[in-house]
Amino acid sequence: MSLQILTDRIVNILGTDSGLDATVKFKTEEGNVFINSKVVPNTVSNEDLEADCTFEVSTKNALKLIDGDLNAMMAYMTGKLKIDGDMGTAMKIAQTFGGK
């Protein structure tokens, strides 16, 4: 249930052309949310594909990050968020999703 809410929220925030030009995966305990913003329109799915940057985070904390109720830097420093891959992409994602 929460994974679907997270997926829907990401679709709404991204729109058809986010300008990120990257692939990103949110890896949660409920499954994955894979974003391909290298294509227009951007695509979002629940596939487990290789990504430029992967965020390992609980679904609950991912929703908090998007809502701006959890600071990404604090989540990273306290181990609630793990990042693997391109840090430049991670920074773009933080700007795109922070507090939307």
C-alpha positions as CSV (number, residue, x, y, z in Angstrom):
1,M,0.0,0.0,0.0
2,S,2.7,2.5,1.0
3,L,4.8,1.6,-2.0
4,Q,2.0,2.5,-4.3
5,I,1.5,5.8,-2.5
6,L,5.3,6.5,-2.8
7,T,5.2,5.6,-6.5
8,D,2.2,7.8,-7.2
9,R,3.8,10.8,-5.4
10,I,7.0,10.4,-7.4
11,V,5.1,10.3,-10.6
12,N,3.2,13.5,-9.7
13,I,6.4,15.3,-8.7
14,L,8.4,14.3,-11.7
15,G,5.9,15.2,-14.4
16,T,6.8,14.3,-17.9
17,D,10.2,16.0,-18.1
18,S,12.1,16.5,-14.8
19,G,15.3,17.4,-16.4
20,L,17.3,15.0,-14.1
21,D,18.7,13.0,-17.1
22,A,19.5,10.0,-14.8
23,T,18.1,6.7,-13.6
24,V,17.3,6.5,-9.9
25,K,16.0,3.7,-7.7
26,F,14.4,3.9,-4.3
27,K,15.0,0.5,-2.7
28,T,12.5,0.0,0.2
29,E,11.4,-2.9,2.3
30,E,8.2,-3.1,0.2
31,G,9.9,-3.1,-3.2
32,N,11.5,-0.7,-5.6
33,V,10.6,2.5,-7.3
34,F,12.7,3.0,-10.5
35,I,12.8,6.3,-12.2
36,N,14.1,6.8,-15.7
37,S,14.4,10.5,-16.5
38,K,16.7,9.9,-19.5
39,V,13.6,9.5,-21.6
40,V,10.8,11.9,-22.2
41,P,8.2,11.4,-20.9
42,N,10.0,10.2,-17.7
43,T,9.0,6.7,-16.6
44,V,8.4,5.4,-13.1
45,S,7.9,1.7,-12.4
46,N,8.4,-0.8,-9.6
47,E,11.1,-2.8,-11.5
48,D,14.4,-3.7,-9.9
49,L,16.7,-2.3,-12.6
50,E,20.3,-1.0,-12.5
51,A,20.3,2.8,-11.7
52,D,22.8,5.6,-11.7
53,C,22.0,6.2,-8.1
54,T,20.2,4.0,-5.5
55,F,18.6,5.2,-2.3
56,E,18.0,2.5,0.3
57,V,15.4,3.8,2.6
58,S,12.2,2.7,4.3
59,T,9.0,3.5,2.5
60,K,7.9,5.6,5.6
61,N,11.1,7.6,5.5
62,A,11.0,8.1,1.8
63,L,7.6,9.6,2.1
64,K,8.9,11.8,4.9
65,L,11.8,12.9,2.7
66,I,9.4,13.9,-0.1
67,D,7.1,15.8,2.3
68,G,10.1,17.7,3.8
69,D,9.5,16.1,7.2
70,L,12.9,14.4,7.2
71,N,16.1,16.2,6.3
72,A,18.1,14.1,3.7
73,M,21.4,15.0,5.2
74,M,20.3,14.0,8.7
75,A,18.7,10.8,7.4
76,Y,22.0,9.9,5.7
77,M,24.1,10.8,8.7
78,T,21.9,8.7,11.0
79,G,21.7,5.7,8.7
80,K,18.1,6.0,7.8
81,L,19.1,6.7,4.2
82,K,21.9,4.9,2.3
83,I,23.1,6.2,-1.1
84,D,24.9,4.1,-3.7
85,G,26.1,5.5,-7.0
86,D,26.5,9.0,-8.5
87,M,26.5,11.6,-5.7
88,G,25.8,14.4,-8.3
89,T,22.5,12.6,-9.2
90,A,21.8,12.2,-5.4
91,M,22.1,16.0,-5.0
92,K,19.7,16.6,-8.0
93,I,17.2,14.2,-6.5
94,A,17.4,15.9,-3.1
95,Q,16.6,19.3,-4.8
96,T,13.8,17.8,-6.9
97,F,12.0,15.9,-4.1
98,G,12.9,17.9,-1.0
99,G,9.7,19.3,0.5
100,K,7.3,18.8,-2.4
